[in-house]
Amino acid sequence: MKGPLPYVLVVDDLRDTADSTADLLALWGYDAAPYYDGDSALAAAARRPPDVVLLDIGMAPMNGFVFAARLRGVPGCERTGVVIVSGYTSQEYRARARDLGAGHFLPKPTDPNALRALVARLVTPRLTPVRRNPSAAEEDSVGPAPAAPMNRPRQTRFEDLRLMNPPTATALRPYGRGDPGPSSVPALVRNGPERPVGILVVDDDDGIRAVLAAGLERHGFSVWPAADGREAVAHHRVHHASIDLALLDVLMPGRDGPETLHHLRQFAPHLSACFMTADAGRYTERDLFALGPLAVFRKPFDVVDMAGRLAGLVADVAAAKPGCRNAGRSGRPGLGE
């Protein structure tokens, strides 16, 4: 008989940050609860002592240091693992936190691989729901780590990944001024020496999502696959600095594509986006383009053609940004400048 899931409290006065972090932990198999102030989090800990607490420092009225000190006085929380997740990473802050029993630091924005490994290490072995990643397990101190796509699907042969063969990609609107062929994609998406172009792929169809993720990665993109709007928002909150474009299915259970884009743009107003759909349902073509996507792609499409189309679109966006200097071998500017 399986025991209870490991219980993690996420304490941060930024509601979006607390909610998205709790969502990620839930996706990883934890029972995670967000709290937006120290008093309510302490009350929750008294009701049910957590295995781990993820704690922001700069909260009001009770800051993270005061919370950590009071947590040790809560019955059952004497040995709870406390992780400071904060942009305040000086040696002074670290020493003060250690004195209060919070010996682990992760910087904001948080590398999800480091977060996942550290939480898995802190929960008791009988409750740990995820396998420890040896390459990241010791990364529990400050220092920026490169963000990496998560939940990347494994595929064996790219030839098996076609959504539609032969290529029949169409769109409700021109793809953009660039529209390079697949052969030029790697040069375009290299994005200078810094990082490849990042794409958030949101589709509730597991097969389509896996095909797109593996196919776009083969052509040099970094891909964050999401099965629904909630997961998409959680990924973007963690990886916002690395995601340049959201590719969203229109019709999905719960929060659909347009609703997800609206939510994403509440905290990323300039996020580029494309829609993909076989049936737009209640949305007309005018409804979709009123939301400002770069394009709307009709399903089914060919993944190789899609990679080339997206490369042209992101190149057009980069060319329109002032001060862009990086360029791939095609002469098109890179993103992220």
C-alpha positions as CSV (number, residue, x, y, z in Angstrom):
1,M,0.0,0.0,0.0
2,K,1.4,3.3,-1.0
3,G,2.0,6.0,1.7
4,P,1.0,9.6,1.4
5,L,2.7,11.8,-1.1
6,P,5.6,14.0,0.2
7,Y,4.2,17.3,1.4
8,V,5.8,20.5,0.3
9,L,4.9,24.1,1.4
10,V,5.7,26.8,-1.1
11,V,5.8,30.2,0.7
12,D,6.1,33.3,-1.4
13,D,4.1,36.5,-1.4
14,L,4.2,36.6,-5.2
15,R,1.1,34.6,-5.9
16,D,2.0,33.7,-9.5
17,T,5.4,32.4,-8.3
18,A,4.0,30.4,-5.5
19,D,1.2,28.9,-7.6
20,S,3.4,28.0,-10.6
21,T,6.0,26.4,-8.3
22,A,3.4,24.3,-6.6
23,D,2.0,23.3,-10.0
24,L,5.4,22.0,-11.0
25,L,5.9,20.1,-7.8
26,A,2.4,18.5,-8.3
27,L,3.5,17.5,-11.8
28,W,6.5,15.8,-10.3
29,G,4.4,13.7,-7.9
30,Y,4.4,15.9,-4.7
31,D,1.5,17.1,-2.6
32,A,2.3,20.8,-2.8
33,A,0.5,23.8,-1.4
34,P,1.1,27.5,-2.0
35,Y,0.9,30.1,0.7
36,Y,1.3,33.8,0.3
37,D,2.3,34.9,3.8
38,G,4.1,33.6,6.8
39,D,1.2,33.4,9.2
40,S,-1.0,31.2,7.0
41,A,1.9,29.0,6.1
42,L,2.8,28.5,9.8
43,A,-0.8,27.6,10.5
44,A,-0.7,25.0,7.7
45,A,2.5,23.6,9.0
46,A,0.9,23.2,12.4
47,R,-2.0,21.3,10.9
48,R,0.3,19.0,8.9
49,P,4.1,19.2,9.2
50,P,5.6,19.4,5.7
51,D,8.6,17.4,4.5
52,V,10.0,20.4,2.7
53,V,9.4,24.2,2.7
54,L,10.4,26.4,-0.3
55,L,10.7,29.8,1.2
56,D,11.1,33.3,-0.2
57,I,13.1,35.8,1.9
58,G,11.6,39.2,0.9
59,M,8.0,38.8,2.2
60,A,5.9,41.1,4.2
61,P,4.9,41.5,7.0
62,M,6.8,38.3,8.1
63,N,10.0,37.8,6.1
64,G,11.6,34.5,5.4
65,F,14.1,34.6,8.2
66,V,11.3,35.2,10.8
67,F,9.3,32.4,9.3
68,A,12.3,30.0,9.4
69,A,12.9,30.7,13.1
70,R,9.2,30.2,14.0
71,L,8.9,27.1,12.0
72,R,11.4,25.3,14.2
73,G,9.0,25.8,17.1
74,V,6.1,24.1,15.4
75,P,5.7,20.5,16.7
76,G,6.8,18.0,14.0
77,C,8.8,20.6,12.0
78,E,12.0,20.4,13.9
79,R,13.7,18.5,11.0
80,T,11.7,19.8,8.1
81,G,14.0,20.7,5.1
82,V,13.9,24.4,4.4
83,V,15.1,25.8,1.0
84,I,15.5,29.5,0.5
85,V,14.5,30.4,-3.0
86,S,15.4,34.0,-3.5
87,G,17.2,36.6,-5.5
88,Y,19.0,37.6,-2.3
89,T,22.1,35.4,-2.4
90,S,24.8,37.2,-0.5
91,Q,27.0,35.3,2.0
92,E,25.4,37.4,4.7
93,Y,22.0,36.1,3.8
94,R,23.2,32.5,3.5
95,A,24.9,32.6,6.9
96,R,21.8,34.1,8.6
97,A,19.6,31.4,7.0
98,R,22.0,28.6,8.1
99,D,21.8,29.8,11.6
100,L,18.1,29.4,11.5
101,G,18.2,25.9,10.0
102,A,17.7,26.8,6.4
103,G,20.9,25.4,4.9
104,H,19.8,25.2,1.2
105,F,19.7,28.0,-1.3
106,L,18.4,28.2,-4.9
107,P,18.5,31.5,-6.8
108,K,15.6,33.1,-8.7
109,P,14.9,32.4,-11.5
110,T,15.1,28.8,-10.4
111,D,16.6,26.0,-12.5
112,P,13.9,23.3,-12.3
113,N,16.4,20.5,-12.6
114,A,18.2,21.7,-9.5
115,L,14.9,22.3,-7.7
116,R,13.6,18.8,-8.5
117,A,16.9,17.1,-7.4
118,L,17.1,19.0,-4.2
119,V,13.5,18.4,-3.1
120,A,13.9,14.7,-3.9
121,R,17.0,14.6,-1.7
122,L,15.4,16.4,1.2
123,V,12.2,14.3,1.5
124,T,12.7,11.0,3.5
125,P,13.7,8.1,1.3
126,R,10.5,6.1,1.9
127,L,8.5,9.1,0.5
128,T,10.7,10.2,-2.4
129,P,8.5,10.0,-5.5
130,V,11.2,10.7,-8.1
131,R,14.5,9.3,-9.0
132,R,17.5,11.3,-8.0
133,N,19.4,12.8,-11.0
134,P,23.1,12.2,-10.2
135,S,24.3,15.0,-12.3
136,A,22.2,17.6,-10.5
137,A,21.7,16.1,-7.1
138,E,24.4,18.1,-5.3
139,E,23.3,21.4,-6.8
140,D,21.7,23.0,-3.8
141,S,23.6,26.3,-3.5
142,V,23.4,29.5,-5.3
143,G,24.7,30.1,-8.8
144,P,23.0,30.4,-12.1
145,A,22.4,27.1,-13.9
146,P,21.4,26.9,-17.5
147,A,17.7,26.3,-17.9
148,A,16.9,23.1,-19.7
149,P,13.7,21.8,-21.3
150,M,11.8,19.4,-19.0
151,N,9.8,16.3,-19.7
152,R,11.4,15.9,-23.1
153,P,9.8,12.9,-24.9
154,R,12.1,10.2,-26.1
155,Q,11.9,9.1,-29.7
156,T,14.0,6.6,-31.6
157,R,13.7,7.6,-35.3
158,F,12.8,11.0,-36.6
159,E,11.2,9.4,-39.7
160,D,8.5,8.1,-37.3
161,L,7.7,11.5,-36.1
162,R,5.8,12.9,-39.1
163,L,2.4,14.3,-38.3
164,M,1.4,14.1,-41.9
165,N,3.2,12.7,-44.9
166,P,3.5,14.2,-47.5
167,P,3.9,17.8,-46.4
168,T,0.6,19.6,-46.5
169,A,1.1,22.5,-44.1
170,T,-1.3,25.4,-44.6
171,A,-2.1,28.5,-42.5
172,L,-5.0,30.9,-42.2
173,R,-2.4,33.6,-42.8
174,P,1.0,34.0,-44.5
175,Y,3.8,32.5,-42.4
176,G,5.9,35.6,-42.5
177,R,8.4,37.4,-44.6
178,G,11.2,34.9,-43.9
179,D,9.8,31.4,-44.6
180,P,13.2,29.6,-45.0
181,G,13.4,26.0,-46.0
182,P,14.4,23.4,-43.4
183,S,18.0,23.4,-44.5
184,S,18.5,26.9,-43.1
185,V,16.8,26.3,-39.7
186,P,19.9,25.3,-37.6
187,A,21.7,28.6,-38.5
188,L,18.6,30.6,-37.7
189,V,17.8,29.2,-34.4
190,R,21.3,29.1,-33.0
191,N,20.7,32.5,-31.5
192,G,24.3,33.6,-31.4
193,P,26.6,32.1,-28.7
194,E,24.0,32.4,-25.9
195,R,21.2,29.9,-26.5
196,P,18.8,28.4,-29.0
197,V,15.3,29.8,-29.6
198,G,12.9,28.5,-27.0
199,I,9.4,27.3,-27.9
200,L,6.6,26.4,-25.5
201,V,4.5,23.7,-27.2
202,V,1.1,23.4,-25.7
203,D,-1.2,20.6,-26.9
204,D,-3.4,18.1,-25.0
205,D,-2.8,15.4,-27.7
206,D,0.2,13.4,-26.4
207,G,1.2,12.2,-29.9
208,I,1.2,15.6,-31.5
209,R,3.0,17.2,-28.6
210,A,5.7,14.5,-28.7
211,V,6.2,14.8,-32.4
212,L,6.5,18.5,-32.4
213,A,8.9,18.5,-29.4
214,A,11.2,15.9,-30.9
215,G,11.1,17.4,-34.4
216,L,11.7,21.0,-33.4
217,E,14.5,19.9,-31.1
218,R,16.2,18.1,-34.0
219,H,16.2,21.4,-35.9
220,G,17.9,23.3,-33.1
221,F,15.1,24.7,-31.0
222,S,14.8,24.3,-27.3
223,V,11.3,22.9,-26.5
224,W,9.1,22.9,-23.4
225,P,6.1,20.6,-23.9
226,A,3.0,21.2,-22.0
227,A,-0.2,19.1,-21.9
228,D,-2.6,22.0,-20.9
229,G,-2.7,25.6,-20.1
230,R,-1.9,25.2,-16.4
231,E,1.3,23.3,-17.2
232,A,2.2,25.9,-19.9
233,V,1.9,28.7,-17.4
234,A,4.0,26.8,-14.8
235,H,6.8,26.1,-17.4
236,H,6.8,29.7,-18.5
237,R,7.0,31.1,-15.0
238,V,10.2,29.1,-14.5
239,H,11.7,29.4,-18.0
240,H,10.4,32.8,-19.1
241,A,13.9,34.0,-19.8
242,S,14.5,31.2,-22.3
243,I,11.1,31.0,-24.0
244,D,10.7,33.2,-27.1
245,L,7.5,31.9,-28.6
246,A,4.4,29.9,-27.5
247,L,2.9,27.4,-30.0
248,L,-0.6,26.7,-28.7
249,D,-3.4,24.3,-29.7
250,V,-6.7,26.2,-29.9
251,L,-9.1,23.7,-28.4
252,M,-8.0,22.0,-25.1
253,P,-9.9,20.9,-22.0
254,G,-10.0,23.4,-19.2
255,R,-8.0,26.5,-20.2
256,D,-8.0,26.6,-24.1
257,G,-5.3,28.1,-26.3
258,P,-6.6,31.7,-26.4
259,E,-7.3,31.7,-22.7
260,T,-3.8,30.3,-22.0
261,L,-2.2,33.0,-24.2
262,H,-4.2,35.7,-22.3
263,H,-2.9,34.4,-19.0
264,L,0.7,34.2,-20.2
265,R,0.6,37.7,-21.5
266,Q,-0.5,39.0,-18.1
267,F,3.1,38.6,-17.0
268,A,4.8,38.4,-20.4
269,P,2.9,41.0,-22.5
270,H,5.3,40.8,-25.5
271,L,5.4,37.0,-25.8
272,S,5.2,35.9,-29.4
273,A,2.7,33.2,-30.2
274,C,1.2,31.0,-32.9
275,F,-1.9,28.9,-32.8
276,M,-2.5,25.5,-34.4
277,T,-5.8,23.8,-34.9
278,A,-7.8,21.4,-36.9
279,D,-11.1,22.9,-35.7
280,A,-11.2,26.3,-34.1
281,G,-14.6,25.5,-32.5
282,R,-16.3,28.7,-31.2
283,Y,-13.4,30.9,-32.4
284,T,-13.5,32.5,-35.8
285,E,-10.4,33.4,-37.8
286,R,-11.0,37.0,-36.8
287,D,-11.2,36.1,-33.1
288,L,-7.8,34.3,-33.2
289,F,-6.0,37.0,-35.1
290,A,-7.4,39.6,-32.7
291,L,-5.2,38.0,-30.1
292,G,-2.1,39.0,-32.1
293,P,-0.5,35.6,-33.1
294,L,2.2,35.6,-35.7
295,A,0.3,32.8,-37.5
296,V,-2.4,30.2,-37.3
297,F,-1.4,26.8,-38.6
298,R,-3.9,24.2,-39.8
299,K,-3.6,20.6,-38.7
300,P,-2.4,18.3,-40.0
301,F,1.1,19.6,-41.0
302,D,4.6,18.3,-41.6
303,V,7.0,18.8,-38.7
304,V,9.9,19.6,-41.0
305,D,7.9,22.3,-42.7
306,M,6.8,23.6,-39.4
307,A,10.4,24.0,-38.2
308,G,11.2,26.0,-41.2
309,R,8.1,28.2,-40.9
310,L,8.8,28.9,-37.2
311,A,12.4,29.8,-38.0
312,G,11.2,32.4,-40.5
313,L,8.7,33.8,-38.0
314,V,11.2,34.2,-35.1
315,A,13.7,35.7,-37.6
316,D,11.1,38.3,-38.5
317,V,10.5,39.1,-34.9
318,A,14.2,39.4,-34.2
319,A,14.7,41.7,-37.2
320,A,12.0,44.0,-35.9
321,K,13.7,44.4,-32.5
322,P,15.9,47.4,-32.1
323,G,19.5,46.8,-31.4
324,C,19.7,43.2,-32.5
325,R,23.2,42.4,-33.6
326,N,23.7,38.6,-33.7
327,A,23.1,36.9,-37.0
328,G,23.3,33.3,-38.1
329,R,24.9,32.2,-41.3
330,S,21.8,33.2,-43.1
331,G,22.4,36.8,-42.1
332,R,19.2,36.9,-40.0
333,P,19.5,38.4,-36.5
334,G,19.4,36.3,-33.4
335,L,16.9,36.6,-30.6
336,G,17.4,37.5,-27.0
337,E,19.4,40.6,-27.4
